Amino acid sequence: MEPGCFEVAPGVHRVPLQMPGDGLGAVNVYALETEEGLALIDGGWRVDTTFDEMERALLRIGHSTEQIHDIYVTHVHRDHYTFAIELRRRHGSRVHLGIAEADGLAAVSALGSNVPTDSLHELRRAGATLLADTVEVLTAAEPFHPSDWEQPDHWLTAGPVRIGRRTLDVVHTPGHTKGHMVFHDEEQGVLFSGDHVLPTITPSIGFELGDWDLPLGRYLESLTCLLERPDSRLLPAHGDPTPSVHLRVEELLAHHDRRFIAMRDALVSLGPATAIAVADAVTWTRRERPFSTLDPFNQMIATCETLAHLDTLVDRGRLTVRRRDDRDVFSVV
């Protein structure tokens, strides 16, 4: 993605910040001009190059990072939260985060590493013990900085928030994480969607610390709720802005309907099976890649998403599940 600072609405600028080594390439941070300076929607990922990249981008519109007074973070994943904390450390910017992220943030701090322990638990429930062991080794070796995970200045709840002359509606959209928030500026007709609605990919489901509580069911409900709001231009955290939130939400709902069918059909062919077996029986990404061609991290994401679909089908009465040797085995009703 081309670096820079791009106006996407009057007084609103998209700043793509690079994510070295990550397949997504960049995360979009949105700079909103205010009477006091700048407010950000999302903070970005604190890596060695992020500060200089942000500073150069803001200079294009006659601003600097020193003028950032508030940062509204959609969710607690590191590519959205950690640079917000760095900006507070440097300039005293106030950091705002959804209240339902409190437990996840506390869990990261208590764990003291990048090991996704709860996702590893779900992998073992899915019958993917070897994959869980592999991911644990890989993530334990990643650098971890406790200072990246300090508490925010303010916990957000759903409702209106005033940012300069704008009023944004803070909307709780659990699914990708428990405390994910989107920010809707109905007057300007734009929705800052974080990772909840992305223009070309589907967000991962179930990759967070904390109890597993039907994350796909919560995600689909959150998507449907956006259809009850006025349609707006989509300003996502990854990828280019697109004209219609509603159009993309309908595409995402249809996508998950197709995935439900594909996974149930796989179980019809396999007979009673674990989630890892179902994940291996379907294809992945827009390129329809076999599960075996994914790297271990993306195999973990794929397996957790498969488990999320199967658990939702059980909740809907379309599948049954029984415990066998510390793993769940699913069957078609």
Residue pairs with C-beta under 8 A, 6 or more apart in sequence:
1 16
1 18
1 25
1 26
2 16
3 16
3 18
3 53
3 56
3 57
4 15
4 16
4 57
4 60
5 13
5 14
5 15
5 31
5 57
5 58
5 60
5 61
6 13
6 14
6 15
7 13
7 14
7 61
8 14
8 30
8 190
8 233
8 235
8 241
9 185
9 188
9 189
9 190
9 233
9 235
10 188
11 32
11 33
12 30
12 31
12 32
12 33
12 188
12 190
12 235
13 30
13 31
13 32
13 33
13 61
14 28
14 29
14 30
14 235
14 241
15 28
15 29
15 30
15 31
15 54
15 57
15 58
16 26
16 27
16 28
16 29
17 26
17 27
17 28
17 29
17 44
17 45
17 50
17 53
17 54
17 83
18 25
18 26
18 47
18 49
18 50
18 53
19 25
19 26
19 27
19 45
19 47
19 79
20 47
20 49
22 79
23 298
24 79
24 238
25 238
26 238
27 42
27 44
27 45
27 79
27 80
27 237
27 238
28 42
28 235
28 236
28 237
28 238
28 239
29 40
29 41
29 42
29 43
29 44
29 54
29 83
30 40
30 41
30 42
30 192
30 235
31 38
31 39
31 40
31 58
31 61
31 63
31 68
32 38
32 39
32 40
32 41
32 163
32 164
32 166
33 61
33 63
33 164
34 69
34 163
34 164
34 165
35 164
35 165
36 67
36 69
36 164
37 63
37 66
37 67
37 68
37 69
38 58
38 63
38 67
38 68
38 69
39 68
39 69
39 70
39 71
39 72
39 163
39 164
40 68
40 70
40 71
40 72
40 84
40 87
40 93
41 72
41 74
41 183
41 192
41 235
42 71
42 72
42 73
42 74
42 80
42 84
42 192
42 194
42 237
43 71
43 73
43 80
43 81
43 82
43 83
43 84
43 85
43 86
43 87
43 95
44 50
44 54
44 79
44 80
44 82
44 83
44 84
45 78
45 79
45 80
45 82
45 83
46 78
46 82
46 83
46 85
46 86
46 145
46 148
50 83
50 86
51 65
51 83
51 86
51 90
54 65
54 83
55 64
55 65
58 64
58 65
58 67
65 87
65 90
65 91
66 91
68 87
68 91
68 93
69 93
69 94
70 93
70 94
70 95
70 96
70 163
71 84
71 87
71 88
71 93
71 94
71 95
71 96
72 96
72 156
72 161
72 163
72 168
72 170
72 181
72 183
73 80
73 81
73 84
73 95
73 96
73 97
73 98
73 152
74 80
74 98
74 180
74 181
74 182
74 183
74 192
74 193
74 194
74 195
74 196
74 237
75 81
75 97
75 98
75 101
75 176
75 177
75 179
75 180
75 181
75 194
75 195
76 97
76 101
76 104
76 105
76 108
76 177
76 179
76 208
77 177
77 195
77 208
78 148
79 237
80 194
80 195
80 237
81 97
81 148
81 149
82 145
82 148
82 149
84 93
84 95
85 95
85 147
85 148
85 149
85 150
86 148
87 93
88 94
88 95
88 150
88 153
89 147
94 153
94 154
95 152
95 153
95 154
96 152
96 153
96 154
96 155
96 156
96 161
97 105
97 152
97 154
97 155
97 156
97 179
98 155
98 156
98 157
98 170
98 172
98 179
98 180
98 181
99 155
99 156
99 157
99 179
100 172
100 174
100 178
100 179
101 177
101 178
101 179
101 180
102 155
102 179
103 178
103 209
103 210
104 177
104 178
104 179
104 208
104 209
104 210
105 149
105 151
107 118
107 209
107 210
108 149
108 209
109 146
109 149
111 117
111 209
112 144
112 146
113 139
113 140
113 142
113 144
114 139
114 140
114 142
114 144
115 136
115 139
115 140
116 135
116 139
116 207
116 208
116 209
116 300
117 209
118 208
118 209
118 210
118 211
118 212
119 135
119 206
119 207
119 208
119 300
119 304
120 132
120 135
120 136
121 212
122 206
122 212
122 303
122 304
122 307
123 129
123 131
123 132
123 135
123 276
123 300
123 303
123 304
124 132
124 326
124 327
125 275
125 307
125 326
125 327
125 328
126 274
126 275
126 276
126 279
126 303
126 304
126 306
126 307
126 327
126 328
127 274
127 275
127 276
127 277
127 327
127 328
128 274
128 275
128 276
128 299
128 300
128 303
131 276
131 296
131 299
131 300
131 303
132 300
134 296
135 296
135 297
135 300
138 296
138 297
156 170
156 181
157 170
157 172
158 170
158 171
158 172
158 181
159 169
159 170
160 167
160 168
160 169
160 170
161 167
161 168
161 169
161 170
161 183
166 185
166 187
166 188
167 185
167 187
168 183
168 184
168 185
168 192
169 183
169 184
169 185
169 186
170 181
170 182
170 183
171 181
171 182
171 183
171 184
171 225
171 226
171 229
172 179
172 180
172 181
172 222
173 180
173 181
173 182
173 194
173 196
173 222
173 223
173 225
173 226
174 180
174 215
174 218
174 219
174 222
175 196
175 203
175 205
175 215
175 216
175 218
175 219
175 220
175 221
175 222
175 223
176 194
176 195
176 196
176 203
176 204
176 205
176 219
177 208
178 208
178 210
178 213
178 218
180 194
180 195
180 196
180 222
181 194
182 191
182 192
182 193
182 194
182 196
182 197
182 226
183 191
183 192
184 190
184 191
184 192
184 229
184 232
185 191
185 192
185 232
186 229
186 230
186 232
189 230
189 232
189 233
190 232
190 233
190 235
191 197
191 226
191 229
191 232
191 233
191 234
191 235
191 245
192 235
193 234
193 235
193 236
193 237
193 245
194 236
194 237
195 203
195 236
195 237
195 238
196 203
196 222
196 223
197 223
197 226
197 234
197 236
197 245
197 248
197 249
197 252
198 236
198 237
198 238
198 239
198 248
199 234
199 236
199 239
199 240
199 241
199 242
199 248
200 239
200 286
201 238
201 239
201 286
202 252
202 255
202 256
203 219
204 301
204 304
204 305
205 215
205 216
205 219
205 304
205 305
205 308
206 212
206 215
206 216
206 304
206 305
206 307
206 308
207 300
207 301
207 304
212 311
214 308
214 311
214 312
214 315
215 308
216 256
216 305
216 308
216 309
216 311
216 312
217 312
217 315
220 253
220 256
220 312
223 249
223 252
223 253
224 249
224 253
226 245
226 246
226 249
227 246
227 249
227 250
229 245
231 244
231 245
231 246
232 244
232 245
233 241
233 242
233 243
233 244
233 245
234 241
234 242
234 243
234 244
234 245
234 248
235 241
236 242
242 248
256 309
259 282
259 309
260 309
260 312
260 313
260 318
262 282
263 278
263 282
263 306
263 309
263 310
263 313
264 313
264 318
264 319
264 332
266 273
266 278
266 281
266 282
267 273
267 278
267 319
267 330
267 331
267 332
268 332
269 281
270 277
270 278
270 281
271 331
272 329
272 330
272 331
273 281
273 329
273 330
274 327
274 328
274 329
274 330
275 303
275 306
275 307
275 310
275 328
275 330
276 303
276 306
278 306
278 310
278 330
279 291
279 299
279 302
279 303
279 305
279 306
280 291
280 292
281 291
282 291
282 306
283 289
283 290
283 291
284 290
284 291
284 294
284 298
284 302
291 299
291 302
294 302
307 328
310 319
310 321
310 328
310 330
311 321
313 319
313 330
314 320
314 321
314 330
317 333
318 332
318 333
319 330
319 331
319 332
319 333
320 330
320 331
320 333
321 328
321 329
321 330
321 331
322 328
322 329
322 331
323 329
